[in-house]
Structures are given as structure tokens and as C-alpha cells.
């Protein structure tokens, strides 16, 4: 019997593939390639089959071989782009999509994918419009439009696009969450309670939800964990397979632990401003410190400072997860510290590759990832007490003072800017709440309006980076019986200018249930008292932790009634407010919150405790770091 010819085998491969018989199709592909190792159709179909079973590395290799032999196959570029985007190599993915679209400009799916990789919101919007002309019912294009409009600062337009995405594909509920998020960015609280309840019901019924959104709306810690577990199951487990990193000790080891910090935020970003001095303070006799950046290069002073503070700074932006895994192995990384989690730009694909024997969650995301890729989460006795361990997939590493690192070298403006230049009234009491709008909600805003009514000669200073929330917040004030002119708004500003604004605030009002993080520590650094509530989950307890770490636990309240009463009492008691300011000015040099060397010593002890368990062959467990003498 004569062997089947290549054309016959290729037809058989296609028939098996269309019928879902993937193993049969792969066997036929391999028979074809035994006859002709350079058969373009055989290489392409074997790549498609490897991609279908999640073997991205093999599929990418085969697509590249296909394109070497036949560089005009649009589907090979498109499929390879999808793999490289999934692997985090977004620069390469964008280039591959450009090739695919040059060959097939009417492919709406590729056009939508290209939009997601555009750094410019206007260009991304143009891609989405072209995709929607060709396929007005394509959910992926509407979702890409939502991301493009949000990137451009149009929160309302983004919400509308995400709503269209959900209507065209109701089976993907996270588009509802993306719409809800954008409405929060615009302070559009129409049907807030209904949307919140639908999201919580979905979690209780076993559905996924955007993890950060669950914290903004105050889901219980148990619900937050369930939502994160569902997202990890649907997203994280679909990524490249986990490959455990080997243990490393003895041999050429110089006794130092290699710590690699990974983030997209080593530029002008709150994370960079908080963490810069930690890199400078690390004990180089015990630790070798690396920074892996997969975010933008902005040439800023803070990025240059971080680059100079670490032993090695690595730009990972053009590397996929396989290449980053090779980098981590070559650097012999012992402990990987992820600074992103479920925040914008986070790289689940890297965490899923198990880049180091120990992987740690820190600073960027205040909650659990819900999957097995991170061993520990850095917390403290307030944000993550030991009896909260059940709410975290990771084991808690509890620092003694405060989980948040701070930079003693950050600017400390001493003069108050001109109030008129800040759009503040010439006189009167200033309540400040410089939180991003998604941290606000109707109940909290109603409380703030009651404070304004109770303190007639007062105003409320808010933060609205894109101007998307200003109109809705002014209307909410009017409906609450407050003159909208008593609201003032700040926008983005360089760090020294931003910090100086706190000199004009008499009393800061914390957000809730997602409390202030950098917002609160900035206020305390500048001597501005903050009234806060203590909630249930990590994000609802951060301000309480910060206040405890500057010796002001008396500004932490147990509920909304206590918060409102304390804020009102302070607004009516200037001498007490002055005493609080004086306390903050005097405590700044010694308070644990701003004692970066002390914090660094505690964090390093946590790393040693983690490594000691690992080296002893013990699994991760809840750790409590003793306070430094």
C-alpha cells in the first residue's frame, strides 16, 4: 500500500481538525512532515494544533518556521501575535499584528487586538471603529473600544462601550464589571446599589468578578477570595504551564539571597515613589537586589533613582514569559516579589511560570490572587491579622509595624500654595479627599455632604484626574442640598506640587471601604490629619494601619457614625487639629511609618524566614516577624 500523498494527508488533517479529532490531526501532521519537513501547510496546521492544546512555546516555534518558508500567511502572523500577547511580549505582538493586517486589513478581530496594544487612546479608538465597521456585533471590538476610551480619559464613553460588549456576548460577565468600574470613575452612581448587589450575587453563585472592583464596592473578605479564585481559574490557569523553579543552596552560592522585584510601575507612579528607598536600604551583605521592569520608560528622576539603587535593573518589556523565565533562572532568583497583582498591567503570565522558588505578593494589590502562584503576602497586624489567614490563598507574612514602605527622601514642601491658585475659596475650612473617584460611593459622599452642611464655612476638595467625575459630583452635591460651588477639584500634578497641596487642607477625609493607601501616607507625611474607618478586608484597613504607625490610633473609627462624629468634632475644634498637626510634624523623623531602615530590616527578616522554611523542605506557612529591638 502506497503512503498517502502530501495533498491527501493535508485534506485528512483538515477533516480531522474540523471534526474535533485533534490527536488524529496531529498524528497526520507528523506523518506529513516526515515526508516533507518543509511542508508549509503541515507546519502551519501542527502549530494550530499545538496552540489549541495550550503548548504556546511549540506553536510559536512552528509558526515562525512557517513564516520563514512562506512570509505571506496572514493567519500565521495573527496566531503568533495572539501567543506573544498572551506571553506578555506586547511589542512583538503589535508588530506581528501589523504584518497580519497588512495582508488582511479587513480582519476585525485582529484590528481589535491591535487596538488593545496601542499606547495612545486616540489611535486605539481608530482601530476599534474600523473593526466595528466590519463587524458591528463583535464583542471583542466593543471591549477594546471600552479600554481605548478609558485610556483616553472618557470614562462615560468607556462604560457605554463595555455595556455594548456585554450585550453582544452576555456569557462574558466581566464586561459588566468593566462598565461598572468606568461608571465609578465618572461618579455615575445611577443604580449603584443594584449593580453592586448583582455583582455580589454572581460571586455567591460561583461566578467571576474583577478582583479590584470587589474591594472598591466592599465585598466581604470571603467574597473577595472567591472572586479572585474564579478569575485565577479562568485566566491564570489558561496561561503557560507552571514549571517549578529548583531549590538553590550550597555550591557557588555566596550566602546572599537574590531578591527580584517585578513591576510595570518603575516610573512616575505611586509604587515607585513609595519603594525607591527600600532598594537603597537593602543590606548588600545579605541580599542581592534586582528590578525587573515591564512598564514604560519615562526617563523620570524616580526611574533613574531606582535604576541606580538596585544591583541590576532589567527592562523586560520586549520579553515574553519564556524569556523572562530564562532571565530569572540565569540570575538565580531566590525570591520573586510581585508588585502588581490584579492591577493595571499585571503579568499573570509571569507569575504562572514560577520564576523563583519563593514568590511573594507585595504593595501593589491589597488582596489575594486566589491561585497557587504566590506563596506569601506581605501584611501587618492591622491589614492582615493572623486570624484573617482564611481569606488569603497565600500565607501571610506579618510585619510588626506597617506593611507599607515609605521614602524619607520624598519632597517636604513647607509653604502653603496660594488658595486661589488651587481653586479653593479665600477663606473657610477645607476638607480634603484627594482619592481617585472610583473609591467614592453614594453613602460616603452623602456623609461628606452632611459634614459640609454642618460646617457652613467649609468646602470639600476632591481629585478628578480626567474631569470625568466633576459634573456628576456637583450634581450629587446639589441633590444633597449643598451648593455645588463648595466642591473644588484638583488634577494631576508633579509630586512636589501635589504634596504641597496638603498644606492647604485642614482635615483629610478617608475613602471607604477602599481606604487611602499612598493618599493617606502622603497626607500624614505632610502633617495633615486623616479621619478613617476600620473595615474588614485588607484594602478597608490600610489607613488604619498607617495611622497606627504614626501614633494616631485615636483617628481610627469603627463605623460611619463614629467617622462622621469625629470629623465634625475636629472641624469645630481648631486647637485639637493644631495639636494633631504638631504631633505629625514631631513624629515624622521617628514614626515607624517613615522609618525606612527599620522597615527594611523587618522585610529582610521576613525573607530570611521564608527562605529558612524553604531550605528546610517545609511548605509556606503564616509568619509573624518579630519587631526590631
C-alpha positions in Angstrom: 0.0 0.0 0.0 1.4 3.3 -1.1 1.8 6.1 1.6 -0.7 8.9 1.3 0.5 11.8 -0.7 1.0 15.2 1.0 -2.2 16.7 -0.6 -4.2 13.7 0.7 -2.7 13.9 4.1 -3.4 17.7 4.3 -7.0 17.1 3.4 -7.2 14.4 6.1 -5.7 16.7 8.6 -8.2 19.4 7.9 -11.1 16.9 8.1 -9.9 15.6 11.5 -9.4 19.2 12.8 -12.9 20.3 11.7 -14.3 17.2 13.4 -12.5 18.0 16.6 -10.2 14.9 16.4 -7.1 16.9 17.4 -4.9 13.9 18.3 -5.7 12.3 15.0 -5.0 15.5 13.2 -1.6 15.9 14.9 -0.6 12.3 14.1 -1.4 13.0 10.4 0.6 16.3 10.6 3.7 14.4 11.9 3.3 11.8 9.1 3.2 14.6 6.5 6.2 16.3 8.0 8.2 13.1 8.0 7.6 13.0 4.2 8.4 16.7 3.8 9.9 18.6 6.7 9.4 21.9 5.0 5.7 21.4 4.1 4.2 24.8 4.8 0.6 23.5 5.3 1.8 20.7 7.6 3.9 23.1 9.7 1.1 25.6 9.9 -1.5 23.0 11.0 0.8 21.5 13.5 1.3 25.0 15.0 -2.5 25.5 15.1 -2.9 22.1 16.9 -0.2 22.8 19.4 -1.8 26.2 20.1 -5.2 24.5 20.6 -3.9 22.4 23.4 -2.1 25.2 25.1 1.5 24.4 24.1 2.3 28.1 23.2 6.1 27.7 23.0 5.9 24.9 20.5 3.2 26.6 18.5 5.2 29.8 18.3 8.3 28.0 17.1 6.2 26.3 14.4 4.5 29.5 13.2 7.9 31.1 12.9 9.2 28.2 10.8 6.1 28.6 8.6 6.7 32.3 8.1 10.3 31.7 7.2 9.1 29.4 4.4 6.1 31.5 3.4 6.1 35.0 4.7 2.7 36.0 3.3 0.4 33.8 5.6 -1.7 36.3 7.5 -3.1 33.7 9.8 0.4 32.7 10.9 1.1 36.3 11.9 -2.2 36.7 13.6 -1.9 33.4 15.6 1.7 34.1 16.6 0.6 37.6 17.7 -2.0 36.1 19.9 0.5 33.8 21.5 3.1 36.5 22.1 0.5 38.8 23.5 -0.6 36.1 25.9 3.1 35.6 26.8 3.5 39.3 27.6 5.7 40.2 24.6 3.3 43.0 23.6 5.8 44.9 21.4 6.4 41.9 19.3 2.7 41.1 19.2 1.9 44.6 17.9 4.5 44.2 15.1 3.1 40.8 14.2 -0.5 42.2 14.1 0.7 45.0 11.8 2.0 42.3 9.4 -1.3 40.4 9.6 -3.4 43.5 9.0 -1.2 44.5 6.0 -2.1 41.2 4.4 -5.7 41.1 5.7 -6.8 44.6 6.5 -10.5 43.7 7.0 -9.9 41.2 9.8 -12.0 42.9 12.6 -10.6 40.6 15.4 -7.0 41.4 14.7 -7.9 45.1 14.4 -9.5 44.9 17.9 -6.5 43.1 19.3 -4.2 45.7 17.8 -6.2 48.5 19.5 -5.5 46.9 22.9 -1.8 47.3 22.3 -1.9 50.9 21.3 -0.3 53.3 23.9 -2.4 56.1 22.5 -6.1 56.2 23.2 -7.0 58.1 20.0 -5.1 55.6 17.8 -6.7 52.7 19.6 -10.2 54.2 19.1 -9.5 54.5 15.4 -8.7 50.8 15.3 -11.9 49.9 17.1 -14.0 52.0 14.8 -12.5 50.3 11.7 -13.2 46.9 13.4 -16.8 47.8 14.2 -17.5 49.0 10.6 -16.6 45.4 9.5 -18.2 43.6 12.5 -20.6 45.8 14.5 -21.6 42.8 16.6 -18.1 41.8 17.6 -17.9 41.8 21.4 -14.1 41.9 21.4 -14.1 45.1 19.4 -16.6 46.8 21.8 -14.5 45.7 24.7 -11.4 47.1 23.0 -13.3 50.3 22.4 -14.0 50.4 26.2 -10.4 50.1 27.0 -9.5 52.8 24.4 -12.0 55.3 25.7 -10.9 54.7 29.3 -7.3 55.2 28.3 -8.3 58.5 26.7 -10.0 59.6 29.9 -13.5 59.2 28.6 -15.0 57.1 31.4 -18.6 57.5 30.3 -17.8 56.5 26.7 -15.9 53.5 28.0 -18.8 52.4 30.2 -21.1 52.6 27.1 -18.7 50.5 25.0 -18.4 47.9 27.8 -22.2 47.7 28.0 -22.4 47.0 24.3 -19.7 44.4 24.6 -21.8 42.6 27.3 -25.0 42.8 25.2 -23.2 41.2 22.3 -21.7 38.5 24.4 -23.6 38.0 27.8 -21.6 34.9 28.5 -18.6 37.1 29.5 -19.7 38.8 32.7 -16.5 40.7 33.4 -17.5 43.3 30.8 -20.3 44.2 33.2 -17.6 44.8 35.9 -15.6 46.8 33.5 -18.6 49.0 32.8 -19.3 49.4 36.5 -15.7 50.4 37.1 -15.9 53.1 34.4 -19.1 54.4 35.9 -17.3 54.7 39.3 -14.5 56.6 37.6 -17.2 59.0 36.4 -19.0 59.0 39.8 -22.1 57.8 37.8 -24.0 56.2 40.7 -27.3 55.5 38.9 -28.4 52.1 40.0 -25.2 51.8 42.2 -26.9 49.5 44.7 -28.4 47.3 42.0 -25.1 46.9 40.2 -23.3 46.2 43.5 -25.9 43.6 44.5 -25.8 41.8 41.1 -22.1 41.5 41.3 -22.2 40.1 44.9 -24.9 37.7 43.9 -22.7 36.5 41.0 -19.8 35.9 43.3 -22.1 33.9 45.7 -23.3 31.8 42.8 -19.8 30.9 41.8 -19.2 33.4 39.0 -16.1 35.6 38.4 -15.7 39.2 39.3 -12.9 41.8 38.7 -11.0 41.4 42.0 -10.1 45.1 42.4 -13.8 46.1 41.9 -14.9 43.7 44.7 -12.7 45.8 47.0 -14.0 49.2 45.8 -17.6 48.1 46.5 -16.9 46.5 49.8 -17.4 42.8 49.2 -16.7 40.7 52.2 -13.2 39.2 52.5 -14.6 35.7 51.8 -16.3 37.0 48.7 -13.1 38.7 47.6 -11.2 35.4 47.9 -13.9 33.5 46.0 -13.9 36.1 43.2 -10.1 36.1 42.9 -10.1 32.2 42.8 -12.6 32.3 39.9 -10.6 34.8 38.0 -7.4 32.9 38.5 -9.1 29.7 37.4 -10.4 31.3 34.2 -7.3 33.5 33.4 -4.3 32.3 35.3 -4.6 28.6 34.6 -5.1 29.2 30.9 -1.6 30.7 30.7 1.7 28.9 30.2 2.0 25.8 32.4 3.7 26.1 35.8 7.3 24.9 35.9 8.6 24.9 39.4 11.9 26.6 40.0 14.6 24.5 41.5 15.8 25.0 45.0 19.2 26.6 45.2 21.7 26.4 48.0 25.3 25.4 48.5 27.8 25.2 45.6 28.7 28.7 44.3 26.1 30.4 46.5 27.8 33.3 48.3 25.3 33.2 51.1 23.3 36.2 49.8 19.6 35.9 48.8 18.8 37.2 45.3 15.5 39.2 45.5 13.9 40.2 42.2 11.1 42.9 42.3 8.8 42.9 39.3 6.6 45.7 38.3 5.2 47.8 35.4 5.4 50.9 37.7 9.1 51.8 37.8 8.3 55.3 36.5 6.3 58.2 37.8 3.9 56.2 39.8 2.9 55.8 43.5 4.6 52.4 43.8 7.9 53.8 42.6 7.7 56.8 45.0 6.9 54.5 47.9 9.6 51.8 47.3 12.6 53.7 46.0 14.4 54.0 49.3 13.8 50.3 50.2 16.1 49.4 47.3 18.8 51.8 48.6 18.4 50.5 52.2 18.7 46.7 51.4 21.7 45.1 53.2 24.0 44.2 50.3 25.9 41.7 52.5 22.8 39.6 52.8 20.9 40.4 49.7 21.4 41.0 46.0 18.6 43.2 44.6 17.2 43.1 41.1 14.4 45.1 39.5 12.5 43.7 36.5 10.5 46.3 34.7 7.8 45.5 32.1 6.4 49.0 32.1 7.1 52.2 30.2 10.4 54.0 30.2 9.6 57.7 31.0 13.1 58.9 31.7 11.9 60.3 35.0 14.1 61.1 38.0 12.4 58.4 40.1 13.1 55.7 37.4 16.7 56.8 37.3 16.9 56.6 41.0 15.6 53.1 41.1 18.0 52.0 38.3 20.9 53.4 40.4 19.6 51.8 43.7 19.4 48.1 42.6 22.3 45.8 41.8 20.8 45.1 38.4 17.9 46.8 36.5 16.4 44.7 33.7 14.0 46.0 31.1 11.7 43.1 30.4 9.2 44.9 28.1 10.3 43.1 24.9 10.4 39.7 26.6 7.7 37.1 26.8 7.3 34.8 29.8 9.6 32.1 28.4 12.4 34.7 28.0 11.7 36.2 31.5 11.8 32.7 33.0 15.2 32.2 31.4 16.4 35.5 32.8 15.2 34.6 36.3 17.0 31.2 36.0 20.2 32.8 34.8 20.1 35.4 37.7 19.4 32.6 40.2 16.5 34.4 41.7 15.6 33.1 45.1 12.6 35.2 46.0 10.5 37.0 43.4 8.4 39.9 44.7 5.4 40.8 42.6 4.4 44.5 43.0 1.3 44.4 40.7 -1.2 41.6 41.4 -4.6 42.3 39.9 -3.9 45.9 39.0 -3.4 47.5 35.6 -0.5 46.0 33.7 -0.1 43.0 36.0 1.6 39.9 34.4 -0.2 36.7 35.5 1.7 35.0 32.7 5.0 35.6 34.6 3.7 34.5 37.9 2.3 31.3 36.4 5.7 30.3 35.3 7.0 30.1 38.8 10.1 32.2 38.3 11.6 31.6 41.7 11.4 29.0 44.5 9.5 31.6 46.6 7.1 34.1 45.1 5.7 37.0 47.2 2.9 39.5 46.7 3.6 43.0 48.0 2.4 46.6 47.9 0.5 46.9 44.6 -2.6 44.8 45.2 -4.2 44.6 48.6 -5.7 41.2 48.5 -5.3 37.6 47.5 -4.6 36.4 43.9 -6.7 33.3 44.5 -4.2 30.9 42.9 -1.2 28.9 43.7 1.4 31.1 42.1 2.3 33.2 45.1 3.5 31.7 48.4 3.3 34.7 50.7 1.6 38.1 51.0 3.3 40.9 53.0 1.0 42.4 55.6 0.9 43.7 59.1 -1.2 43.1 62.3 -3.9 45.6 61.2 -4.3 45.0 57.4 -3.9 41.2 57.7 -4.0 39.8 61.2 -3.2 36.2 61.6 -6.9 35.3 62.2 -7.6 36.5 58.7 -5.5 33.8 57.1 -8.5 32.0 55.7 -9.2 34.9 53.4 -5.9 34.5 51.6 -4.7 31.8 49.3 -1.1 33.0 50.1 0.4 32.6 53.5 0.6 35.8 55.4 4.0 37.3 56.3 3.0 39.8 59.1 5.5 42.7 59.6 5.4 44.2 63.1 4.7 47.9 62.4 3.1 48.6 59.0 3.2 46.7 55.6 3.7 50.0 53.6 7.2 51.1 52.9 7.8 54.9 52.6 10.5 57.1 51.3 12.1 59.6 53.7 13.6 61.4 50.7 10.3 62.4 49.2 9.7 66.2 48.9 8.6 68.0 52.0 7.2 71.4 50.9 7.0 73.8 53.8 4.9 76.6 52.4 1.2 76.5 51.6 0.3 77.3 48.0 -2.0 80.2 47.2 -5.6 79.1 47.7 -6.9 80.9 44.7 -4.3 79.1 42.5 -5.7 75.8 43.9 -9.3 76.8 43.0 -10.1 77.0 46.8 -12.1 79.8 48.4 -10.1 82.5 50.0 -11.2 81.5 53.5 -13.0 78.8 55.3 -12.4 75.2 56.5 -11.0 72.8 53.9 -12.0 69.1 54.0 -9.7 67.2 51.7 -10.4 63.9 50.0 -7.8 63.5 47.2 -8.8 60.0 46.3 -9.4 58.7 42.8 -13.1 58.8 42.0 -13.6 55.0 41.9 -13.0 54.9 45.7 -16.2 57.0 46.3 -19.7 55.8 46.6 -23.2 57.4 47.3 -23.2 56.6 51.1 -19.8 58.0 51.7 -20.5 61.1 49.6 -23.8 61.7 51.5 -21.8 61.6 54.7 -19.4 64.2 53.4 -22.3 66.4 52.3 -23.7 66.2 55.9 -20.4 67.5 57.1 -20.5 70.4 54.7 -24.0 71.3 55.8 -22.9 71.1 59.5 -19.8 73.3 58.9 -21.2 76.2 56.9 -17.9 77.9 56.2 -16.3 74.9 54.6 -15.5 73.3 51.2 -14.6 69.8 50.1 -11.5 69.4 47.9 -11.7 66.3 45.6 -9.4 64.7 43.0 -10.6 64.1 39.4 -7.7 63.3 37.1 -9.6 63.5 33.8 -12.6 65.7 34.7 -14.9 62.8 34.1 -16.5 62.8 37.6 -16.8 66.6 38.3 -20.2 67.1 36.8 -21.8 64.1 38.5 -20.3 65.0 41.8 -21.5 68.6 41.6 -25.0 67.3 40.7 -24.9 64.9 43.7 -24.0 67.8 46.0 -26.9 69.9 44.6 -29.3 67.0 45.2 -27.9 66.7 48.8 -28.8 70.4 49.4 -25.2 71.6 49.1 -24.1 74.4 46.8 -22.0 72.7 44.1 -19.6 75.6 44.2 -18.5 74.3 47.6 -16.8 71.4 45.8 -13.3 72.1 44.5 -11.3 69.8 42.2 -7.6 69.0 41.8 -6.0 67.3 38.9 -2.7 65.5 38.3 0.5 67.4 39.3 4.2 66.7 39.8 4.9 65.1 43.2 6.3 68.3 45.0 3.3 70.3 43.8 0.9 67.5 44.8 2.4 67.1 48.2 2.3 70.9 48.8 -1.5 70.9 48.3 -1.9 69.0 51.6 -0.7 72.2 53.4 -4.0 73.8 52.3 -6.2 71.0 53.8 -7.4 71.4 57.4 -8.7 67.8 57.7 -8.5 64.8 55.3 -11.5 62.5 55.0 -10.5 59.0 54.1 -12.3 56.9 51.5 -14.2 53.7 52.5 -14.5 50.7 52.0 -11.3 51.1 49.9 -9.3 53.3 52.1 -6.4 55.5 51.2 -3.0 54.0 50.6 -0.5 56.4 49.2 -3.1 59.1 49.6 -3.1 58.6 53.3 0.6 58.3 53.8 1.1 61.5 51.6 -1.3 63.4 53.9 0.4 62.1 57.1 3.9 62.9 55.7 2.7 66.5 55.1 1.2 66.8 58.6 -2.4 66.6 57.6 -4.6 64.6 60.0 -6.8 61.9 58.4 -10.1 60.5 59.8 -10.6 56.9 58.9 -12.7 53.8 59.4 -11.5 50.3 60.1 -13.2 47.8 57.8 -13.0 44.0 57.2 -10.6 43.3 54.4 -7.0 44.4 53.6 -8.0 47.4 51.5 -10.5 48.5 54.1 -7.8 48.6 56.8 -4.8 50.3 55.2 -5.4 53.8 56.5 -6.0 52.4 60.0 -2.6 50.7 59.7 -0.9 53.9 58.6 -2.5 55.9 61.4 -1.4 53.3 64.0 2.2 53.6 62.6 2.3 57.3 63.2 0.9 57.1 66.7 -2.7 58.3 65.9 -5.0 55.4 66.6 -7.5 57.8 68.0 -8.3 58.9 64.4 -9.5 55.4 63.6 -13.2 54.9 63.9 -15.3 51.7 64.0 -18.2 52.8 61.8 -19.7 55.6 59.7 -21.4 57.2 62.7 -18.1 57.4 64.6 -16.3 58.7 61.5 -18.8 61.5 60.9 -18.9 62.5 64.6 -15.1 62.6 64.8 -14.7 64.6 61.6 -17.3 67.1 62.8 -15.8 67.4 66.2 -12.3 68.1 64.8 -13.7 70.6 62.3 -15.1 72.5 65.3 -12.0 72.3 67.4 -9.1 74.2 65.8 -6.8 73.7 68.9 -7.2 69.9 68.7 -6.5 69.9 65.0 -3.4 72.0 65.6 -2.2 69.5 68.2 -2.6 66.7 65.7 -0.6 68.6 63.1 2.1 69.2 65.7 2.2 65.5 66.6 2.7 64.6 62.9 5.5 67.2 62.4 7.3 65.9 65.5 6.7 62.2 64.8 7.9 62.3 61.2 11.6 61.6 62.0 10.9 58.7 64.3 7.4 57.2 63.5 7.6 53.6 62.2 5.6 54.6 59.1 8.5 56.7 57.9 11.4 54.7 59.4 12.6 53.1 56.1 15.7 51.4 57.6 13.6 49.8 60.3 11.0 48.7 57.7 13.7 47.2 55.5 15.2 45.2 58.4 11.8 43.7 59.1 11.2 42.9 55.5 14.6 41.3 55.2 13.8 39.2 58.2 10.6 38.0 56.6 12.6 37.0 53.5 15.0 35.0 55.7 12.2 33.3 57.5 10.6 32.3 54.2 13.9 31.0 52.9 14.6 29.1 56.1 11.4 27.2 55.7 12.0 26.5 52.0 15.6 25.3 52.7 14.3 23.0 55.4 11.9 21.5 52.9 8.8 22.9 54.7 5.8 24.4 52.9 5.0 28.1 53.3 3.2 29.0 56.5 1.9 32.1 58.3 4.8 34.1 59.5 5.0 36.7 62.2 8.1 38.8 62.1 9.4 39.9 65.5 9.9 43.7 66.0 13.4 45.0 65.8 14.8 45.9 69.1 
